[in-house]
Structure formats: structure tokens, C-alpha cells
Amino acid sequence: MNTAGHPEATARRGLELTPFRGLRYDPDRVGSLAAVTSPPYDVVVRPDGLLHLESADPHNIVRLILPQAATPEARNEQAAHTLRRWMSEGVLTCDPEPGLYVYEQRDGDGMLQRGLIGALRVSDPSEQVVLPHEDVMPHVVADRAALMRSTRANLEPLLLTYRGDGPTAATTTVVERTAEEPPLLSTTTEDGFCHRLWSVTDPDDLARVRSELARHQALIADGHHRWATYRTLRAEHPSPSPWDHGLVLLVDTARYPLRVRAIHRLLHDLPVSDAIAALDGHFRVRRLDTPLAESMDVLAKTAEAGNAFLLAGDGAFHLVDLPAPGLLARTVPTDRPEAWRTLDATVLHATLLAHVWHIPDDSAAHVSYIHDTAATVEKAERDGGTAVLMHPVREEVVRELARQGVTMPRKSTSFGPKPASGLVLRALDL
């Protein structure tokens, strides 16, 4: 069986992707399909991005994945009530028969990605069927679990990747042939991506896909917290139950390679001046009098030679590199592979946050994780905090560590493009 790119797997059971009756927006009941979609819940930049999405359409999916109320309990109950109301009003309707969904994303630069959305059997880590590569924060898992319990739904798919058997493989054939047919939906979101969706219901096609995927493992590209949530909820319910499966998008990266980007940090309680002062004697700091794009280019070149970061928030950019001799040996754990010890995210969390800046990284009150580079800088400048801009990890490093069972520091990578939320949901009671 292949791993997520490695053939020496030992798991006896592979991927089990199950058809389901998708819950989808009725295009006649909403302003536009694009206006009801959202990025995944953890990509939405709050509060600006949240308000923008809420105002796009009264039925935007963000009202389910990020409900707004005074308490967590009230938020979850509000989401459950909203979901039930939209279903009873026909805003969301259920497809007549179970299927897998071919999902296509395409942008104006020629990027094309296709994959299959389905309900994946939730497996234990010991099975090595789904390989995580990042740690998770327990409070985020608890938050997502409470929302799923209240709504009894998987509101958005997480993103998994696997390495397929080549262009003539059964799954590839089904996906490509289906994409030649008229889609169930087609919409272009404001980021310029065109999204199309098809349903695969033919029993022979489903059987061929099931047979091929049973020989494969997958890497979690995006959605570690949701996968941990699926495992939490499955453990709470005696099997068999709908909680035995969770909604995923599965992409063959041998056919459609994903992009890997960094996830940046916003340190709320640390002004840039204090951050730089604390680095004295620990790292080299150089001010860059260049715009954001050029400064990120300098970061990329510097990161080729070793750990490097870009600090922002005071109207300038400050390049941080060259840790003092012996600093990393004193602060970075030595019980992990060299590839893990030298990650920028490892050095950031183990050395900078823990030992230089003395900032706990397990609370949103201290650290926020933001995908958009410009938004991170803007929020730091507006709030008086420090933006720590990161350089992305190479995909082969991610896969190799996952194969070894070594998880990276949380929010180390951002694979994309990510599936839009709101195109197809999975209600567990259907």
C-alpha cells in the first residue's frame, strides 16, 4: 500500500471513502452560490473577514461555521437552529441519492485541481491510514466538537492528499471522465477561483474508486483540528454510527500537486520594539526598507541558509536570522529528527516564543495564526502587536516527517488551494 507518497506502508486497511447524500444550497433560494461560500473556518480573518462574509448574503455558510453569540453554548445552538431552519425552508436541500462528489477548482493563472469529496472512515493513528503532520490545540478541537454535536453535521470538508497510481488509475479515470459532463454547480468566488461540482453515483464507478483507494494512505493537508474532532466524536458514539465517518476532500497530488504556503503569527501583547530588544544577543536583526513583496523575497533567500523570520507591525520589516551559537542546542528538544529540529516553526515556538519572548502559544489571547501575509501585517500595525512572517516548508519535508510519525508544530504549513466551504455539507441524520 502506498503512503502519502511513500510505498513502504504497513497498514492493513486503506482509505475507505463512502458516498453520502450531500446537502447543498438551492441556487434559486440564494443571491448567488459564490455569495454563500466561505474559506475554511480557520482561514477567515476575524472580525473584518467575518463581517464581509456575513454581509455578502444572509445565508452565507459562515453563519454556521463561525456563529456569533454571547457564549459558546449560545453560538452552537444558534448554528443548529439556523441549519434546521435553512433545511426546513428549502434553502439547503438534500441530493436524492448517495454519491461521491468530484470537486474542481481553477484560477485565472492556469491552476487546476480536482478531487473527490466523500465521507471517510475515521481511523486510529495506529492504523497509519491518515497521517497528520501538525499538532493540534485541544481547545480548538473542543470548540469544533461542540459545534458538530449541536448541528449533527460536517459543515465543511477537510483536505487530504494521497499519491495515486498514475493517469490510468481507476479513480483518476472516474474523476476526469466525470469532469467532462455538465456540473451540478459552477460558481466563481471573489478570489477569482472557479468552483465546479459533480456527483458520482454509478455503482461500478464507486466500486472501482473504493477498490483503488483501499490500497492508499493520505496526508492531512488542511484540517488537523477537524480530523481530531472526527476522532473525538467517533469515540463518543458506539459503532456503527454516522460518526464513524467524516467529510473530506481527497486530492491525488501525483496528478494535481498542491501549493504549500506558510501560516504567519500575530503576537498580540508584544510591540515590535520590545520583540527586537529581546532578540539582542540571541539573533541578528536587520531593518529592511523595502515593501512587503520585496521583503518576503529577502526572507525566502535568507531562509535557504538557515532559520529566518520577518517581523512587522511598526511600519517597517525586520529580518531575523543567525541565532547565537549554542542557542538552539539549549532550547530545541533533541528527541526528534534533524528535519524537525531545524524547522522555522520549531525554532519559533521552542526558542523565540518560549525562551526569548516568554509568550505561551496555546491561547488565542496571546497568538493568532493568519494565512494572509498582508492581513497579518495590517492587524499588527492596527493592534500594536508583532507580526511574525514565515517562509513555507518544502512539501517533501512535510511528507517525510509524516511518514516517520513525527508531527510538526501546529500551523506549520498551509496547503492549497483549500476547498470552499458551503458547496456541499454532510448532515448526519440524512
C-alpha positions, -999 to +999 in steps of 0.1 A: +000+000+000+013+035-008+017+061+019+012+098+012+040+095-013+059+065+002+053+029-008+066+012+024+034+014+043+023-014+067-013-005+074-037-033+065-067-011+058-065+019+035-088+048+027-125+040+028-144+068+011-181+064+014-209+080-007-233+103+011-264+124+003-249+159+000-267+189+015-264+218-009-278+253-014-307+257-037-294+283-062-330+297-066-331+305-029-299+324-025-285+355-042-256+335-058-237+304-049-205+325-046-221+348-020-229+319+003-194+303+003-166+310+027-130+300+032-125+273+059-134+285+094-097+289+104-088+310+074-114+336+080-097+368+093-118+380+121-135+403+125-131+420+092-134+389+071-163+376+091-184+408+087-176+409+050-189+373+046-220+379+067-229+409+046-224+390+013-256+370+018-279+363+048-274+326+041-236+326+040-221+294+054-201+314+078-232+317+099-229+280+105-192+275+108-185+307+128-218+316+145-219+348+166-235+349+201-225+358+236-214+323+248-200+292+231-232+273+240-254+300+225-232+301+194-236+264+188-273+263+195-277+292+171-258+273+144-280+243+149-312+263+148-300+281+116-292+249+099-326+233+108-343+265+096-325+266+063-333+230+057-370+234+065-372+265+043-356+247+014-325+270+014-305+238+018-317+207+001-305+171+001-294+153-030-318+123-039-292+096-038-258+090-021-227+098-042-191+109-041-186+144-054-159+154-080-148+189-070-128+212-093-110+244-085-095+266-113-079+300-113-070+326-139-033+316-138-039+281-151-040+263-118-063+233-119-072+210-090-097+181-089-105+157-061-132+136-046-155+147-017-168+119+004-174+105+039-141+089+050-139+062+076-123+077+107-092+056+117-069+055+147-034+068+144-020+033+149-036+023+116-014+048+097-042+054+072-045+091+077-012+108+085-011+141+105+019+163+103+009+190+128+000+192+165-035+204+174-047+227+202-072+209+225-094+240+230-099+243+192-108+206+189-133+210+218-148+240+201-153+222+167-166+191+185-193+211+204-204+227+171-206+194+153-226+178+182-251+207+181-256+207+144-251+170+138-234+178+106-200+180+089-202+216+077-170+217+056-146+192+042-110+189+054-083+185+027-064+152+024-038+142-002-026+109-015-003+096-043-023+078-069-014+050-093-009+071-124-030+086-152-048+054-160-058+046-124-095+039-117-100+070-095-083+093-120-104+079-148-136+084-129-127+119-119-116+130-154-145+114-172-170+130-148-154+164-152-164+163-189-201+162-180-223+192-171-217+201-134-242+202-106-230+237-099-205+262-112-196+295-095-167+319-093-158+334-060-143+368-054-108+355-051-110+345-088-114+308-083-140+289-104-156+260-085-175+232-101-191+201-086-204+168-100-219+138-083-207+102-089-235+077-082-228+048-107-223+016-086-195+004-109-176+037-107-180+038-069-167+002-066-137+010-087-128+040-066-133+021-034-111-008-046-082+015-056-083+038-025-082+008-002-045+005-012-036+040-001-029+063+028-034+100+029-017+130+044-037+157+061-030+188+041-055+211+059-079+203+087-059+187+116-083+200+141-113+188+123-098+153+119-090+153+156-126+163+161-139+134+140-119+110+161-132+126+193-168+123+182-164+088+169-151+077+203-182+091+219-207+071+199-209+033+197-201+019+163-217+016+138-229+052+137-228+082+113-199+095+135-177+067+121-171+089+091-161+125+084-164+148+054-131+151+034-118+163+000-093+138-012-068+150-039-043+129-058-012+151-057+006+129-082-020+143-106-027+177-090+002+190-069-009+213-041+007+246-032+024+249+001+024+283+019+033+295+053+010+304+082+020+336+100+018+345+136+004+376+153+017+382+188-010+404+204+008+415+236+043+422+222+051+455+204+078+453+177+102+474+196+101+450+226+104+420+204+135+434+187+150+445+221+146+409+234+165+395+205+197+413+213+225+388+218+203+359+205+196+366+168+208+390+142+182+417+133+183+439+102+158+465+092+146+462+056+134+495+039+115+476+012+078+469+005+062+437+017+067+417-015+104+425-017+109+419+020+093+385+016+117+378-013+146+386+010+132+363+037+129+335+011+166+338+001+177+341+037+157+310+047+177+289+022+207+292+045+190+287+079+162+298+102+148+332+093+118+353+102+104+387+092+089+409+120+064+437+112+039+459+129+058+492+132+057+503+096+089+485+087+102+450+082+129+434+103+148+404+091+157+380+120+183+352+114+216+338+126+208+325+161+237+328+186+259+297+188+245+271+211+211+288+215+192+262+195+210+234+212+198+248+246+162+254+236+151+229+209+143+194+220+168+168+208+145+138+207+132+145+172+147+141+137+171+168+124+145+178+098+121+186+127+146+204+149+156+228+120+121+238+110+114+275+113+082+267+132+101+246+157+126+274+163+099+299+166+079+280+192+107+263+211+132+292+211+116+326+203+082+322+219+092+300+249+127+313+258+132+348+242+098+364+243+082+342+270+048+340+253+025+310+257+015+297+223-016+277+234-041+306+237-057+328+211-053+356+237-015+356+230-010+343+195-032+343+164-025+322+132-032+340+100-028+327+064-028+361+046+005+379+047-008+414+042-036+409+067-012+398+093+009+429+089-022+452+088-036+437+121-002+440+138+001+477+128-035+483+139-034+465+172+002+474+182+014+438+182+041+419+163+036+400+130+060+371+126+061+363+089+072+328+080+087+311+049+069+279+038+082+244+044+090+222+014+064+196+008+088+167+007+099+176+043+063+175+054+057+141+039+089+126+052+081+137+088+046+124+085+058+091+072+080+088+103+051+096+126+066+130+136+042+159+139+053+194+132+045+224+154+009+235+150+000+256+120+034+250+103+020+248+068-008+259+046-016+236+017-039+249-010-060+257-027-084+248+001-119+237-007-145+264-004-170+259+025-206+259+016-207+239-017-217+206-001-224+197+035-230+163+052-259+161+077-255+130+098-293+124+102-299+120+064 
